[in-house]
Amino acid sequence: MSSPAPTPGPESTFRLIYRSRNKIPEEQRKAELGRLFSAARSSNKQQHITGALLVQGDWFAQVLEGDEVAVSALFADIEIDPRHEDVSVIESGRAGPRVFARWAMARVSADGQPDIPLIAHEDGISPAAGRGTTPDQEAILAIMREAIRTGAPTR
Ligand SMILES: Cc1cc2nc3c(=O)[nH]c(=O)nc-3n(C[C@H](O)[C@H](O)[C@H](O)COP(=O)(O)O)c2cc1C
C-alpha cells in the first residue's frame, strides 16, 4: 500500500469489544496486570488506539478504538496472548467519534483503583458521584459488564 493514508476523522473510528477469560494465576495478577497496562498504554499511544479494559474476577472485557487496520492488528496479537483464553468478540465495526478519547487504555475494575472514577457496588460498578463517566462511556461499559456477567460460569 503506497498511497498515503487519509487523515482519520471521527467518522473513521473503528471500535471492537471482546470478552475473555483471565488465565493469569491469582498471585501474579497484580504485578502482571501492572506490566500489561503500562506496555499497552505506551504502545496504544503510538498507534493512536484508545479504550478501556475491564478486569473483573476471572474475566476481561476490553474496548479498542482507532484506525481499523491498527485495531485489527492489535486484536490479532491480543487474541493469541497466553494470559487469557476464550476470547470472543462482542461487537466490532465503524463507529462515531471515540468514546474513550482521553484514555490510551483506561483501567476499569470492580475492586481495583480505576482511572475512570468508578466505584464498586455489590452488583457491579457504577460511576462515582460527582466525577462520572460520560453516558457514551457508560453505555459501552454496560455492554462489557453484561458480556462478563452472561459469560461467567456462575452467577
Ligand atoms: C486482556 C489483554 C489486553 C491487552 N490489551 C493490549 C492493548 O490494549 N495494547 C497492547 O499493545 N497490548 C495489549 N495486550 C498485550 C498484547 O496481547 C501483546 O502482548 C502486545 O501487543 C505485545 O505484542 P508483541 O509482543 O507482538 O509486540 C493485551 C493483553 C491482554 C491479555
PDBQT file of the ligand as one rigid body, heavy atoms in Angstrom, charges set to zero:
ROOT
HETATM    1  C1  LIG A 201      -6.538  -8.730  28.256  1.00  0.00    +0.000 C 
HETATM    2  C2  LIG A 201      -5.395  -8.173  27.457  1.00  0.00    +0.000 A 
HETATM    3  C3  LIG A 201      -5.466  -6.894  26.931  1.00  0.00    +0.000 A 
HETATM    4  C4  LIG A 201      -4.418  -6.356  26.203  1.00  0.00    +0.000 A 
HETATM    5  N1  LIG A 201      -4.515  -5.095  25.693  1.00  0.00    +0.000 NA
HETATM    6  C5  LIG A 201      -3.491  -4.567  24.989  1.00  0.00    +0.000 A 
HETATM    7  C6  LIG A 201      -3.575  -3.250  24.466  1.00  0.00    +0.000 A 
HETATM    8  O1  LIG A 201      -4.551  -2.532  24.615  1.00  0.00    +0.000 OA
HETATM    9  N2  LIG A 201      -2.488  -2.790  23.777  1.00  0.00    +0.000 N 
HETATM   10  C7  LIG A 201      -1.360  -3.531  23.573  1.00  0.00    +0.000 A 
HETATM   11  O2  LIG A 201      -0.425  -3.058  22.925  1.00  0.00    +0.000 OA
HETATM   12  N3  LIG A 201      -1.268  -4.779  24.074  1.00  0.00    +0.000 NA
HETATM   13  C8  LIG A 201      -2.304  -5.313  24.771  1.00  0.00    +0.000 A 
HETATM   14  N4  LIG A 201      -2.188  -6.587  25.278  1.00  0.00    +0.000 N 
HETATM   15  C9  LIG A 201      -0.933  -7.312  25.048  1.00  0.00    +0.000 C 
HETATM   16  C10 LIG A 201      -0.900  -7.964  23.680  1.00  0.00    +0.000 C 
HETATM   17  O3  LIG A 201      -1.592  -9.195  23.732  1.00  0.00    +0.000 OA
HETATM   18  C11 LIG A 201       0.548  -8.221  23.246  1.00  0.00    +0.000 C 
HETATM   19  O4  LIG A 201       1.254  -8.844  24.273  1.00  0.00    +0.000 OA
HETATM   20  C12 LIG A 201       1.214  -6.911  22.927  1.00  0.00    +0.000 C 
HETATM   21  O5  LIG A 201       0.516  -6.292  21.871  1.00  0.00    +0.000 OA
HETATM   22  C13 LIG A 201       2.677  -7.082  22.524  1.00  0.00    +0.000 C 
HETATM   23  O6  LIG A 201       2.732  -7.843  21.363  1.00  0.00    +0.000 OA
HETATM   24  P1  LIG A 201       4.127  -8.068  20.635  1.00  0.00    +0.000 P 
HETATM   25  O7  LIG A 201       4.982  -8.823  21.594  1.00  0.00    +0.000 OA
HETATM   26  O8  LIG A 201       3.765  -8.875  19.408  1.00  0.00    +0.000 OA
HETATM   27  O9  LIG A 201       4.659  -6.702  20.330  1.00  0.00    +0.000 OA
HETATM   28  C14 LIG A 201      -3.252  -7.137  25.997  1.00  0.00    +0.000 A 
HETATM   29  C15 LIG A 201      -3.184  -8.433  26.503  1.00  0.00    +0.000 A 
HETATM   30  C16 LIG A 201      -4.235  -8.951  27.243  1.00  0.00    +0.000 A 
HETATM   31  C17 LIG A 201      -4.126 -10.345  27.802  1.00  0.00    +0.000 C 
ENDROOT
TORSDOF 0
